Structures are given as C-alpha cells and as structure tokens.
Amino acid sequence: MLSISPLYLLYFLPLLVVISLVYGATRHEDLSRILRHAGHTAYWLIAFMGVIFAVLWLVGLLV
C-alpha cells in the first residue's frame, strides 16, 4: 500500500512538536501560553492531516 517505509511516519512526531512550539513562540512570550498554543496547533495539524489522509485514502479506493 505505502511505497515508502512506515518508519518515515516516525518523523511526523518530532516535526509536529517543533512546528507547534515555534509557531506558539512567535505568537507569545509567556511559556505557559506558548505550550497551550502549541497544543492547539498540534491538534489542528493532526486533524488537518487526518482529513487529507482520509480524502486521499477514499480517492485511492475509488480509482
């Protein structure tokens, strides 16, 4: 099904953490607000990528 190794999916977690923290740090200076914003950003990114995965999976089933 996947043409690449599933181990590449392990890069998703550190990348998600770094993107969320950097994005939160550009918006706030207080550490608690940065972490809270990073959590919201991580949730948003996971949901967005989940929707994209579902759409591509359905297209793959139909084609």
Secondary structure, DSSP 8 states (H G I E B T S, - for coil): --SS-GGGGGGHHHHHHHHHHHHHHHH-SSHHHHHHHHHHHHHHHHHHHHHHHHHHHHHHHH-
